[in-house]
């Protein structure tokens, strides 16, 4: 999609400069909207470590002009490998389905560059504290701003969502992770398939998990999984003796994790809303559908829905704008709902340890192309 050269007269206010907010903002700006993004943090940066992107989010990166930069410092691992108690149980290669690993800061920088190139105005240190379905936001400074579209992309604790009173259910699972970005240490790890994503599981005598995700030639994302109730396993800084005794082959990278600053345990949680839109307000990303990371689709579904929201809002007539947002949700939501439920089920049962779990059903969101005009027909055929 090429950059638009004319202003269509519509304006959007976006709360949150994360993956979903920047995607929505850029997709709107490239369609002729003026867009202002508000980020409460003083620095425009992404917290976290690494990320796995699938076909759905890669297609969005292509469509909004962020693909080349995002791919520049990333990789496609040969296999997604699952090991239980040190023994391999599966090697999955996804039959040519595009997927990519990278650091979260790199993806954020790529999205930020694309947004600025598209003409998006981004305000840091600007917190949206409430929104009105009629089409306005109020900032912490007291300023009120009106818009044709308000996008709530302000995360799991969304003030846009909560100020309007969207009905929601939220629950926490029993497990969580501590995330790190550390050096690869390939030479120290010794012989092995260390370019693979490797999901290490110990189920007995206690549950401990390490997700090993190479992001590029220099950086490695590892996530240490343990139950909330396991005081030793969920402790930060991490208990190096515990983790190296369970996963001795990972000792070099675990030593780096043990001295990392700002380590934090993140409990898995799921948020299900009765609806994603009200009036001229639409929610995307974690504010609408926070999910457990079992299928690595939190960011993917966020970016896909943000992109299709921009498409739907741009095509809507002024008189039927609210209905167009409702129709967007009706058409796009089912895939996300199914992915969210499957992710919650896997988190509850630890079923990913069985290996070979990325079959057609669990790859439904990954193979979806949000940029295709035929996507709904394609999705209907898959359902049948």
C-alpha positions as CSV (number, residue, x, y, z in Angstrom):
1,X,0.0,0.0,0.0
2,X,1.4,3.4,-1.0
3,X,1.3,6.5,1.1
4,X,-1.8,8.6,0.6
5,X,-1.2,12.1,-0.6
6,X,-4.5,13.8,0.4
7,X,-6.1,14.4,3.7
8,X,-9.6,12.8,4.0
9,X,-10.7,15.3,6.6
10,X,-11.0,12.7,9.4
11,X,-9.0,12.7,12.7
12,X,-8.2,10.0,15.2
13,X,-6.9,10.1,18.7
14,X,-5.1,7.0,19.9
15,X,-4.3,6.1,23.5
16,X,-1.1,4.1,23.7
17,X,2.1,3.9,21.6
18,X,2.6,0.1,21.8
19,X,2.3,-2.3,19.0
20,X,-1.5,-2.0,18.5
21,X,-1.6,1.8,18.9
22,X,1.2,2.4,16.4
23,X,-0.2,0.0,13.9
24,X,-3.6,1.6,14.0
25,X,-2.2,5.0,13.8
26,X,0.0,4.3,10.9
27,X,-2.7,2.4,9.0
28,X,-5.1,5.3,9.5
29,X,-2.5,8.0,8.5
30,X,-1.6,6.1,5.3
31,X,-5.3,6.3,4.5
32,X,-5.5,10.1,4.8
33,X,-6.4,10.5,8.5
34,X,-4.7,13.0,10.8
35,X,-3.7,11.0,13.9
36,X,-2.4,11.9,17.3
37,X,-1.0,9.1,19.6
38,X,-0.7,9.7,23.3
39,X,1.8,7.7,25.3
40,X,1.8,8.2,29.1
41,X,5.5,7.3,29.4
42,X,8.1,9.9,28.9
43,X,10.2,7.6,26.7
44,X,8.8,6.0,23.5
45,X,10.1,2.5,24.0
46,X,8.8,-1.1,24.4
47,X,9.3,-2.9,27.6
48,X,9.9,-6.7,27.4
49,X,12.3,-8.9,25.7
50,X,11.7,-11.0,22.6
51,X,8.7,-11.8,20.3
52,X,7.6,-14.4,17.8
53,X,5.7,-12.9,14.8
54,X,3.6,-15.0,12.4
55,X,2.2,-14.5,8.9
56,X,-0.7,-12.3,10.1
57,X,1.5,-9.7,11.7
58,X,4.2,-9.9,9.0
59,X,1.5,-9.0,6.4
60,X,0.6,-6.0,8.5
61,X,4.2,-4.9,8.7
62,X,4.4,-5.0,4.9
63,X,1.2,-3.0,4.5
64,X,2.1,-0.2,6.8
65,X,5.7,0.2,5.6
66,X,7.5,-1.3,8.6
67,X,8.5,-4.6,7.0
68,X,12.0,-3.9,5.8
69,X,13.3,-2.3,9.0
70,X,11.6,-5.0,11.2
71,X,13.2,-7.9,9.1
72,X,16.6,-6.2,9.2
73,X,17.6,-7.5,12.6
74,X,15.5,-10.6,13.0
75,X,15.6,-14.3,12.0
76,X,13.5,-17.3,11.1
77,X,14.6,-20.3,13.3
78,X,14.9,-23.6,11.5
79,X,12.4,-25.3,13.9
80,X,10.2,-24.9,16.9
81,X,11.5,-27.6,19.1
82,X,9.8,-29.0,22.3
83,X,11.8,-30.9,24.9
84,X,10.5,-32.6,28.1
85,X,13.0,-33.5,30.8
86,X,15.8,-32.9,28.3
87,X,14.4,-35.2,25.6
88,X,13.1,-33.8,22.3
89,X,9.4,-34.6,21.6
90,X,8.8,-32.5,18.4
91,X,10.5,-30.4,15.7
92,X,7.9,-28.2,14.0
93,X,8.7,-26.2,10.8
94,X,5.2,-25.0,9.8
95,X,5.4,-26.2,6.2
96,X,6.7,-22.8,4.8
97,X,4.4,-20.6,6.9
98,X,6.3,-17.3,7.4
99,X,7.3,-16.6,10.9
100,X,10.0,-14.5,12.5
101,X,11.7,-13.8,15.8
102,X,13.1,-10.5,17.0
103,X,13.4,-8.3,20.1
104,X,10.4,-6.4,21.2
105,X,12.4,-3.1,21.2
106,X,13.4,-3.6,17.6
107,X,9.8,-4.3,16.5
108,X,8.7,-1.2,18.4
109,X,11.4,1.0,16.7
110,X,10.3,-0.3,13.3
111,X,6.7,0.6,14.0
112,X,7.6,3.9,15.4
113,X,9.6,4.8,12.3
114,X,6.7,3.8,10.1
115,X,4.3,5.9,12.1
116,X,6.5,9.0,11.9
117,X,7.1,8.5,8.2
118,X,3.3,8.4,7.7
119,X,2.9,11.7,9.5
120,X,1.5,10.5,12.8
121,X,1.9,13.0,15.7
122,X,3.2,11.2,18.8
123,X,3.1,12.8,22.2
124,X,5.0,11.2,25.0
125,X,4.3,12.1,28.7
126,X,0.6,12.5,27.6
127,X,-1.8,10.2,29.4
128,X,-5.4,9.6,28.3
129,X,-7.4,9.2,31.5
130,X,-10.9,8.9,30.0
131,X,-12.8,8.7,26.8
132,X,-16.4,9.5,25.6
133,X,-18.2,7.3,23.1
134,X,-19.3,10.5,21.3
135,X,-15.7,10.8,20.2
136,X,-13.4,12.6,22.6
137,X,-10.6,11.9,25.1
138,X,-9.5,13.7,28.2
139,X,-5.9,13.9,29.2
140,X,-4.3,13.9,32.6
141,X,-3.5,17.6,32.0
142,X,-7.3,18.3,31.8
143,X,-7.2,18.9,28.0
144,X,-10.1,17.4,26.1
145,X,-9.7,16.5,22.4
146,X,-12.3,15.5,19.9
147,X,-12.0,13.0,17.1
148,X,-13.9,11.0,14.5
149,X,-12.4,7.9,16.0
150,X,-10.9,7.1,19.4
151,X,-8.7,4.1,19.6
152,X,-8.1,2.6,23.0
153,X,-4.7,0.7,22.7
154,X,-3.6,1.5,26.3
155,X,-3.1,-2.0,27.5
156,X,-4.5,-4.4,30.0
157,X,-5.2,-1.6,32.5
158,X,-6.9,0.5,29.8
159,X,-8.3,3.8,31.1
160,X,-10.2,4.3,27.8
161,X,-12.0,1.0,28.4
162,X,-12.6,1.4,32.1
163,X,-13.7,5.0,32.0
164,X,-16.5,4.1,29.5
165,X,-17.4,1.0,31.5
166,X,-17.0,-1.8,29.0
167,X,-18.2,-5.0,30.6
168,X,-15.4,-7.5,31.1
169,X,-14.3,-10.7,32.6
170,X,-10.7,-11.1,33.8
171,X,-9.0,-14.1,35.3
172,X,-5.5,-15.1,36.1
173,X,-4.0,-18.5,35.4
174,X,-1.8,-20.4,37.9
175,X,1.4,-19.8,35.9
176,X,3.6,-16.9,34.8
177,X,7.0,-16.0,33.4
178,X,10.1,-14.0,34.0
179,X,11.4,-12.5,30.7
180,X,15.0,-11.7,29.8
181,X,17.0,-10.5,26.8
182,X,20.5,-11.9,27.1
183,X,23.5,-12.6,24.8
184,X,23.3,-15.7,22.7
185,X,26.3,-17.5,24.3
186,X,26.3,-19.9,21.4
187,X,30.0,-20.9,21.8
188,X,29.5,-21.6,25.5
189,X,26.4,-23.6,24.9
190,X,28.3,-26.1,22.9
191,X,27.1,-28.4,20.1
192,X,23.4,-28.4,19.4
193,X,20.6,-26.8,17.4
194,X,20.8,-23.4,19.2
195,X,19.2,-21.5,16.3
196,X,15.9,-23.3,17.0
197,X,13.2,-21.9,19.2
198,X,13.3,-24.5,22.0
199,X,10.6,-25.0,24.6
200,X,12.1,-26.7,27.6
201,X,9.7,-28.4,30.0
202,X,10.2,-30.0,33.4
203,X,7.0,-31.4,34.8
204,X,8.2,-33.5,37.7
205,X,9.0,-33.2,40.5
206,X,8.0,-29.6,40.0
207,X,6.9,-27.6,37.0
208,X,9.6,-25.3,35.6
209,X,9.8,-24.2,32.0
210,X,12.3,-22.2,29.8
211,X,11.3,-20.8,26.4
212,X,14.5,-20.2,24.4
213,X,14.0,-17.8,21.5
214,X,17.0,-16.6,19.4
215,X,16.1,-13.1,18.1
216,X,19.2,-12.5,15.9
217,X,22.9,-13.4,15.9
218,X,23.5,-11.4,19.1
219,X,20.4,-11.6,21.3
220,X,18.4,-14.3,22.9
221,X,15.0,-14.0,24.5
222,X,14.4,-16.5,27.4
223,X,11.3,-16.8,29.5
224,X,11.4,-18.7,32.8
225,X,8.1,-20.2,33.6
226,X,6.9,-21.2,37.1
227,X,3.6,-21.3,39.1
228,X,2.6,-18.1,41.0
229,X,2.5,-20.3,44.1
230,X,6.2,-21.4,43.7
231,X,7.9,-18.7,45.7
232,X,11.4,-19.9,44.7
233,X,10.6,-20.4,41.0
234,X,8.8,-17.0,40.6
235,X,11.4,-15.1,42.6
236,X,13.4,-12.2,41.2
237,X,16.3,-11.9,40.9
238,X,16.2,-15.5,39.8
239,X,17.5,-18.4,41.9
240,X,20.4,-19.5,39.8
241,X,21.0,-22.7,41.6
242,X,17.3,-23.8,41.1
243,X,17.3,-23.0,37.4
244,X,20.7,-24.5,36.5
245,X,19.9,-27.6,38.4
246,X,16.7,-28.1,36.3
247,X,18.3,-27.0,33.0
248,X,22.0,-27.5,33.2
249,X,22.5,-27.3,29.4
250,X,21.4,-23.6,29.6
251,X,23.8,-22.5,32.4
252,X,25.6,-19.8,30.3
253,X,22.4,-18.0,29.4
254,X,20.9,-18.5,32.9
255,X,23.9,-16.9,34.5
256,X,23.2,-13.8,32.3
257,X,19.6,-13.8,33.4
258,X,20.6,-14.0,37.1
259,X,22.4,-10.7,36.9
260,X,19.8,-8.9,34.7
261,X,18.4,-5.7,36.1
262,X,14.6,-5.0,36.5
263,X,13.6,-8.6,36.3
264,X,9.9,-9.1,37.0
265,X,7.5,-12.0,37.3
266,X,4.5,-11.7,35.0
267,X,1.4,-13.7,35.8
268,X,-0.7,-14.9,32.8
269,X,-4.1,-13.3,32.6
270,X,-7.0,-13.3,30.2
271,X,-9.5,-10.4,29.6
272,X,-12.7,-11.0,27.7
273,X,-15.0,-8.0,26.9
274,X,-18.6,-8.2,26.0
275,X,-17.9,-5.8,23.1
276,X,-14.9,-4.0,21.7
277,X,-16.7,-0.8,20.4
278,X,-19.0,1.8,21.8
279,X,-20.0,4.8,19.7
280,X,-16.9,6.2,18.1
281,X,-14.5,4.3,20.5
282,X,-12.8,1.0,19.5
283,X,-10.5,-1.0,21.6
284,X,-7.5,-3.1,20.2
285,X,-4.8,-5.2,21.7
286,X,-4.6,-6.0,25.4
287,X,-7.2,-3.4,26.3
288,X,-9.7,-5.6,24.4
289,X,-8.4,-9.2,24.5
290,X,-5.4,-9.7,26.7
291,X,-4.4,-13.4,26.4
292,X,-1.9,-16.0,27.7
293,X,1.2,-16.3,25.5
294,X,0.8,-20.1,24.7
295,X,0.3,-19.6,20.9
296,X,2.4,-16.4,20.7
297,X,-0.5,-14.4,19.3
298,X,-1.0,-11.5,21.7
299,X,0.9,-9.0,19.4
300,X,-0.2,-10.7,16.2
301,X,-3.9,-10.4,16.9
302,X,-3.4,-6.9,18.2
303,X,-1.7,-5.7,15.1
304,X,-4.2,-7.6,12.8
305,X,-7.2,-6.0,14.5
306,X,-5.6,-2.6,14.6
307,X,-5.0,-2.7,10.8
308,X,-8.5,-3.9,9.9
309,X,-10.0,-1.3,12.2
310,X,-8.3,1.4,10.2
311,X,-9.6,-0.2,7.0
312,X,-13.2,-0.4,8.4
313,X,-13.2,3.2,9.8
314,X,-11.9,4.7,6.6
315,X,-14.6,2.9,4.5
316,X,-17.4,3.9,6.8
317,X,-19.9,6.6,5.9
318,X,-20.2,9.4,8.4
319,X,-23.9,8.6,9.0
320,X,-23.1,4.9,9.6
321,X,-19.8,5.2,11.4
322,X,-20.8,3.5,14.7
323,X,-22.5,0.7,12.8
324,X,-19.3,0.2,10.7
325,X,-17.2,-0.2,13.9
326,X,-19.7,-2.8,15.2
327,X,-19.5,-4.6,11.9
328,X,-15.7,-4.6,12.1
329,X,-15.9,-6.3,15.4
330,X,-18.4,-8.8,14.3
331,X,-16.3,-9.9,11.3
332,X,-12.8,-9.8,12.9
333,X,-13.4,-10.9,16.5
334,X,-14.2,-14.6,16.1
335,X,-10.7,-15.7,15.2
336,X,-9.2,-13.7,18.1
337,X,-11.8,-15.1,20.5
338,X,-10.9,-18.7,19.5
339,X,-7.2,-18.0,19.8
340,X,-7.6,-16.4,23.2
341,X,-9.6,-19.3,24.5
342,X,-7.1,-21.9,23.2
343,X,-4.2,-19.9,24.7
344,X,-6.0,-19.9,28.1
345,X,-6.7,-23.6,27.9
346,X,-3.1,-24.4,27.1
347,X,-1.9,-22.2,30.0
348,X,-4.3,-24.0,32.3
349,X,-3.3,-27.5,31.2
350,X,0.3,-27.0,30.2
351,X,-0.7,-28.9,27.0
352,X,2.1,-27.3,24.9
353,X,4.5,-29.7,26.6
354,X,3.1,-32.5,24.4
355,X,4.7,-31.0,21.4
356,X,3.4,-30.9,17.8
357,X,0.7,-28.5,18.9
358,X,0.9,-26.1,16.0
359,X,-1.6,-27.8,13.8
360,X,-4.2,-26.0,11.6
361,X,-6.6,-25.2,14.5
362,X,-3.9,-23.6,16.6
363,X,-2.4,-21.8,13.6
364,X,-5.7,-20.3,12.6
365,X,-4.8,-16.8,13.7
366,X,-1.2,-17.1,12.4
367,X,-2.2,-17.9,8.8
368,X,-4.9,-15.2,8.7
369,X,-4.1,-12.4,6.3
370,X,-5.7,-9.2,7.6
371,X,-4.6,-7.3,4.5
372,X,-6.5,-9.6,2.1
373,X,-9.8,-8.6,0.7
374,X,-10.7,-12.3,0.6
375,X,-9.8,-13.0,4.2
376,X,-13.3,-13.6,5.5
377,X,-14.0,-16.1,2.7
378,X,-10.7,-17.8,3.4
379,X,-11.4,-18.0,7.1
380,X,-14.9,-19.4,6.4
381,X,-13.4,-22.2,4.3
382,X,-10.9,-23.0,7.1
383,X,-13.8,-23.3,9.6
384,X,-15.6,-25.8,7.4
